Amino acid sequence: MNTEIELRHLRYFTAVAEELHFGRAALRLHLAQPALSQQIRRLEEIVGAPLFLRTSRSVALTAAGEVLLGRARRTLRDVNLDLEEARSIGRGESGFLNVGFIGSGMLSALPPVLQHYRAAYPGVQLHLHESFTSRVVAGLIGGTLDAGFLRDSDPHADLVVETLFSEPFVAVLPADHPRAKQRSIAATALRHEPFVFYARSAGTLASEKPLSLCGEAGFRPHIVQEASNWVSILRLIAVGFGVSIAPACVATVASDGVVCLPLRGATEVSNVELAWRRDDHRPIVSSFVRIARSVAARK
């Protein structure tokens, strides 16, 4: 004999227990009364005890029925909550989303993307992880990150990488540099300057792009110091360690001790990108990608 209780048994039982009338419960369940009575008898067989005291004039719960009613209500409630949570996750409306980002992304479109995403999906627990492009890529490949904002990343077969927007490079000079008062500067003017640069470990292409601007001008810069973030680089430039070439967004956090000048004739641009795993088709990731695209398109 099959002794497994099905959810329908609990729904039928709960309806009869709440109505204390088989006819009204059958109407509520859109069932014929004989079929409902048969299902309740089947449930009693499975439980091994009567759940109702029946007379020709009334229906009442037994002690076993009283206990089962509380459990049945809780079970049905939990199942409904679990189903709704599964539906919500399936729609990308809840769950956990781990997003890696480059520090300079905070100087551009990243904050509005995060703002719009949190407003649209308040049920998602969004966890942010700041790092270099190379480490964000490693997190995506390793599965610890679901999406990532990169800058001038190196291609990877396992990732989808989309450029959200591009920005020019600028020259960064100490405020007391002889050329600091100019409205723009050519890369050739930096030929004999010491350079402070972002750490090469951040990403090969991210390092090579600004260096290529020097190469176009016929020289390879003499790098005297590397740093892991643009705030440190700007501070070092302000106290005379050298000059640099940076994405234009860096000018938004430039202190009084530095100036950022457009590079005349420079055609290379820096790309801020959004990346996710090629085989990751979860709605929670797709929703994030959609909002990032939409916000970046307005920039």
Backbone torsions as a table, in degrees:
resi	resn	phi	psi	omega
1	MET	NA	136.8	178.1
2	ASN	-75.9	119.2	-176.3
3	THR	-108.7	14.7	-178.5
4	GLU	-83.8	129.2	176.5
5	ILE	-82.2	132.5	177.2
6	GLU	-102.9	158.4	-179.5
7	LEU	-59.0	-32.6	179.9
8	ARG	-63.6	-35.1	176.7
9	HIS	-59.5	-42.4	-178.7
10	LEU	-69.3	-37.5	178.0
11	ARG	-65.0	-43.7	179.3
12	TYR	-63.2	-46.0	-178.7
13	PHE	-62.1	-43.7	-178.3
14	THR	-63.2	-40.1	179.7
15	ALA	-63.0	-44.9	179.5
16	VAL	-66.3	-40.6	-179.2
17	ALA	-64.9	-34.4	-179.3
18	GLU	-80.4	-33.7	-179.8
19	GLU	-85.9	-29.8	-173.1
20	LEU	50.9	40.2	179.8
21	HIS	-162.7	118.6	-175.5
22	PHE	-66.6	-36.1	-179.5
23	GLY	-64.8	-48.1	-179.9
24	ARG	-66.1	-38.6	178.7
25	ALA	-63.8	-39.0	179.1
26	ALA	-64.0	-41.1	177.2
27	LEU	-63.4	-42.7	179.6
28	ARG	-61.5	-35.0	-177.0
29	LEU	-93.1	-3.8	-176.5
30	HIS	59.3	43.2	178.0
31	LEU	-122.0	156.8	170.0
32	ALA	-72.8	142.8	-176.2
33	GLN	-60.7	-41.6	178.7
34	PRO	-59.8	-38.7	179.6
35	ALA	-65.9	-39.0	178.6
36	LEU	-65.3	-44.1	179.2
37	SER	-61.2	-38.3	178.7
38	GLN	-64.0	-41.1	-179.9
39	GLN	-68.3	-36.6	177.5
40	ILE	-67.2	-40.8	176.5
41	ARG	-62.0	-38.8	178.2
42	ARG	-62.8	-41.2	178.2
43	LEU	-63.7	-41.0	179.0
44	GLU	-63.7	-35.6	176.3
45	GLU	-63.9	-41.7	-179.9
46	ILE	-66.0	-44.2	-179.4
47	VAL	-68.3	-35.6	-178.7
48	GLY	87.8	19.4	179.7
49	ALA	-158.5	151.1	176.4
50	PRO	-68.7	142.6	179.8
51	LEU	-104.9	-20.2	-179.3
52	PHE	-131.6	145.7	167.9
53	LEU	-98.0	116.3	-174.4
54	ARG	-110.0	133.3	168.6
55	THR	-129.0	177.4	179.3
56	SER	-69.7	-15.8	-174.7
57	ARG	-117.8	-12.9	-175.8
58	SER	-153.9	161.7	174.3
59	VAL	-130.4	130.9	179.3
60	ALA	-137.1	153.1	178.4
61	LEU	-78.0	141.5	169.3
62	THR	-81.5	175.6	176.7
63	ALA	-60.3	-40.7	177.6
64	ALA	-64.4	-38.6	178.6
65	GLY	-64.6	-39.6	177.3
66	GLU	-58.7	-45.7	-179.9
67	VAL	-64.6	-45.5	-177.2
68	LEU	-65.1	-33.3	-178.8
69	LEU	-60.0	-45.4	178.4
70	GLY	-62.2	-42.7	179.7
71	ARG	-67.3	-39.3	-178.3
72	ALA	-65.6	-44.1	177.7
73	ARG	-59.6	-44.0	-179.7
74	ARG	-63.9	-43.5	-179.3
75	THR	-63.1	-45.7	-179.7
76	LEU	-65.0	-38.8	177.4
77	ARG	-63.5	-45.7	-178.6
78	ASP	-64.4	-39.3	178.6
79	VAL	-63.7	-42.9	178.9
80	ASN	-63.2	-40.9	178.1
81	LEU	-65.0	-42.3	179.6
82	ASP	-63.8	-40.9	178.8
83	LEU	-65.3	-41.2	179.9
84	GLU	-66.3	-38.1	177.1
85	GLU	-64.6	-41.6	178.2
86	ALA	-63.1	-42.5	178.0
87	ARG	-62.8	-40.8	-179.5
88	SER	-64.0	-42.6	177.4
89	ILE	-65.4	-40.2	178.7
90	GLY	-62.1	-29.1	177.4
91	ARG	-88.5	-1.7	-178.0
92	GLY	76.4	21.0	-175.2
93	GLU	-96.7	-8.0	178.3
94	SER	-152.0	171.8	-176.8
95	GLY	117.5	-162.5	-178.6
96	PHE	-118.0	136.9	177.6
97	LEU	-131.7	117.1	178.8
98	ASN	-101.3	119.3	-175.8
99	VAL	-120.5	124.5	174.1
100	GLY	-92.6	151.0	-180.0
101	PHE	-152.4	152.3	174.4
102	ILE	-83.3	147.0	-177.4
103	GLY	-58.1	-40.0	-178.4
104	SER	-68.0	-15.7	175.9
105	GLY	-62.7	-27.5	178.5
106	MET	-69.7	-13.4	179.3
107	LEU	-93.9	1.8	-176.0
108	SER	-131.2	-122.2	-170.5
109	ALA	-89.1	-6.0	-175.3
110	LEU	-61.2	-49.1	-179.6
111	PRO	-56.0	-44.8	176.7
112	PRO	-62.7	-35.6	177.1
113	VAL	-60.6	-48.3	-178.9
114	LEU	-64.3	-39.8	179.2
115	GLN	-61.2	-48.0	-178.6
116	HIS	-67.0	-37.7	-178.8
117	TYR	-66.6	-44.3	-179.3
118	ARG	-65.1	-35.3	177.7
119	ALA	-68.0	-37.6	-177.6
120	ALA	-79.1	-30.3	-176.2
121	TYR	-132.2	68.4	-177.7
122	PRO	-65.7	-18.7	-179.7
123	GLY	-80.9	-9.2	179.1
124	VAL	-86.8	132.3	175.0
125	GLN	-87.0	105.6	-174.9
126	LEU	-93.8	121.2	179.9
127	HIS	-115.8	124.8	-176.1
128	LEU	-105.9	142.9	-177.4
129	HIS	-135.4	110.9	-179.6
130	GLU	-84.6	136.1	179.4
131	SER	-167.1	-172.1	174.9
132	PHE	-81.8	164.1	176.0
133	THR	-55.5	-46.6	-176.8
134	SER	-62.1	-36.5	-179.0
135	ARG	-77.1	-34.2	175.0
136	VAL	-62.7	-43.4	177.0
137	VAL	-59.2	-44.3	179.3
138	ALA	-61.7	-38.7	177.9
139	GLY	-65.4	-38.2	177.4
140	LEU	-65.6	-46.7	-179.4
141	ILE	-64.6	-39.2	-178.4
142	GLY	-78.2	-10.6	177.1
143	GLY	88.1	4.0	177.6
144	THR	-83.3	-16.0	176.2
145	LEU	-120.7	145.7	179.7
146	ASP	-97.5	-30.8	178.1
147	ALA	-150.4	160.8	-178.2
148	GLY	-154.1	146.6	172.6
149	PHE	-100.5	125.2	-175.1
150	LEU	-120.7	166.4	170.8
151	ARG	-130.1	118.6	176.0
152	ASP	49.6	57.3	-176.4
153	SER	-77.9	158.5	173.5
154	ASP	-81.9	142.8	-177.6
155	PRO	-59.8	146.2	175.9
156	HIS	-144.1	128.9	-173.6
157	ALA	-63.3	-26.5	-175.4
158	ASP	-88.0	-1.6	-176.0
159	LEU	-118.3	146.7	165.2
160	VAL	-95.7	124.4	-179.1
161	VAL	-124.7	122.4	179.0
162	GLU	-118.9	135.0	174.2
163	THR	-75.9	121.9	178.1
164	LEU	-83.6	-42.6	175.7
165	PHE	-163.8	164.1	-179.7
166	SER	-123.5	152.4	177.6
167	GLU	-142.5	151.7	180.0
168	PRO	-74.7	167.9	172.6
169	PHE	-94.0	153.1	175.6
170	VAL	-128.5	156.7	172.7
171	ALA	-88.6	136.8	179.2
172	VAL	-113.2	121.2	-176.3
173	LEU	-125.9	154.7	170.3
174	PRO	-61.8	147.8	-177.1
175	ALA	-62.2	-24.9	-179.9
176	ASP	-96.6	13.2	178.2
177	HIS	-68.0	144.0	-179.2
178	PRO	-56.2	-27.2	-178.6
179	ARG	-100.0	7.4	-175.0
180	ALA	-65.3	-22.8	-178.1
181	LYS	-84.8	-6.3	-179.3
182	GLN	-69.6	156.8	178.2
183	ARG	-82.4	-24.3	176.3
184	SER	-156.0	172.9	-177.1
185	ILE	-148.9	147.6	174.6
186	ALA	-91.5	148.0	-179.3
187	ALA	-60.7	-29.4	180.0
188	THR	-60.7	-26.8	-179.2
189	ALA	-70.2	-12.2	-178.9
190	LEU	-99.3	8.2	-172.7
191	ARG	-53.5	-43.2	-173.4
192	HIS	-101.1	13.6	-178.2
193	GLU	-89.6	144.5	168.2
194	PRO	-72.3	146.5	-176.7
195	PHE	-116.1	144.1	169.2
196	VAL	-112.4	124.7	-173.8
197	PHE	-130.7	160.3	172.7
198	TYR	-64.3	146.7	-178.5
199	ALA	-59.0	133.7	-178.7
200	ARG	-62.9	-26.5	180.0
201	SER	-64.3	-13.5	179.6
202	ALA	-65.8	-27.5	-179.2
203	GLY	160.2	137.7	-175.5
204	THR	-64.8	-53.0	-177.5
205	LEU	-65.9	-38.4	178.8
206	ALA	-60.1	-32.8	177.7
207	SER	-80.4	-37.9	-173.9
208	GLU	-73.2	-29.9	-176.9
209	LYS	-59.9	-53.9	178.4
210	PRO	-65.1	-32.4	177.9
211	LEU	-66.7	-31.5	-179.8
212	SER	-65.9	-27.9	176.3
213	LEU	-65.4	-35.4	174.8
214	CYS	-70.1	-39.7	179.0
215	GLY	-61.3	-38.3	176.9
216	GLU	-63.1	-28.2	179.2
217	ALA	-87.9	1.9	173.2
218	GLY	91.5	19.2	177.5
219	PHE	-148.0	159.5	173.3
220	ARG	-107.9	122.2	-173.6
221	PRO	-66.4	150.1	175.5
222	HIS	-91.0	104.7	-177.1
223	ILE	-87.2	116.8	-177.9
224	VAL	-99.0	-17.1	-177.5
225	GLN	-156.5	138.9	172.2
226	GLU	-113.5	154.1	176.6
227	ALA	-145.2	161.9	-172.6
228	SER	-96.9	-3.1	177.0
229	ASN	-151.9	159.0	-173.8
230	TRP	-72.2	-26.9	176.5
231	VAL	-62.9	-44.0	178.2
232	SER	-64.5	-41.9	179.7
233	ILE	-61.9	-44.6	179.6
234	LEU	-62.5	-40.5	179.1
235	ARG	-63.7	-41.5	179.4
236	LEU	-65.7	-38.8	177.5
237	ILE	-65.6	-40.4	-178.3
238	ALA	-60.9	-31.1	-178.5
239	VAL	-98.4	13.8	168.4
240	GLY	95.1	14.8	179.7
241	PHE	-70.3	-25.8	-179.0
242	GLY	160.9	-155.0	179.4
243	VAL	-125.3	179.0	176.9
244	SER	-157.5	171.8	170.7
245	ILE	-122.9	126.6	-171.3
246	ALA	-137.6	159.2	170.9
247	PRO	-60.3	148.2	-173.0
248	ALA	-60.2	-26.0	-178.3
249	CYS	-63.4	-22.4	-179.6
250	VAL	-60.8	-26.7	-179.4
251	ALA	-61.3	-22.8	-178.5
252	THR	-69.9	-18.2	179.2
253	VAL	-117.9	13.2	-179.8
254	ALA	-67.4	134.4	179.7
255	SER	-84.4	177.3	179.1
256	ASP	-65.1	-16.8	-176.5
257	GLY	-85.3	-1.3	-179.7
258	VAL	-134.8	160.8	171.9
259	VAL	-129.4	148.6	177.6
260	CYS	-116.8	120.8	-175.7
261	LEU	-115.7	137.7	173.6
262	PRO	-58.6	144.5	178.6
263	LEU	-93.3	115.2	-179.5
264	ARG	-67.6	132.1	174.3
265	GLY	78.9	-0.1	-178.8
266	ALA	-77.6	129.5	179.6
267	THR	-107.0	-18.9	179.6
268	GLU	-70.3	141.7	177.4
269	VAL	-126.6	161.5	176.9
270	SER	-102.7	131.0	-176.9
271	ASN	-104.9	126.1	170.2
272	VAL	-92.9	126.5	-168.7
273	GLU	-123.3	156.0	172.3
274	LEU	-113.8	134.0	-177.1
275	ALA	-133.6	149.9	173.3
276	TRP	-155.1	165.2	-176.9
277	ARG	-69.3	138.5	-175.6
278	ARG	-62.0	-30.3	-177.3
279	ASP	-96.0	9.9	-178.6
280	ASP	-98.2	103.5	-177.2
281	HIS	-110.9	20.9	-178.8
282	ARG	-65.5	141.6	179.6
283	PRO	-58.1	-32.3	-177.8
284	ILE	-64.9	-33.9	177.6
285	VAL	-77.7	-43.1	-179.9
286	SER	-59.8	-38.7	179.7
287	SER	-65.9	-40.3	179.3
288	PHE	-65.0	-43.3	178.9
289	VAL	-60.8	-43.8	-178.3
290	ARG	-61.0	-44.3	-179.3
291	ILE	-68.8	-40.5	178.6
292	ALA	-60.3	-43.0	178.0
293	ARG	-61.3	-45.7	-176.0
294	SER	-63.1	-45.9	-178.5
295	VAL	-67.3	-43.4	-179.2
296	ALA	-64.2	-32.5	-179.7
297	ALA	-64.9	-23.1	180.0
298	ARG	-84.8	-11.2	-174.1
299	LYS	-69.2	NA	NA
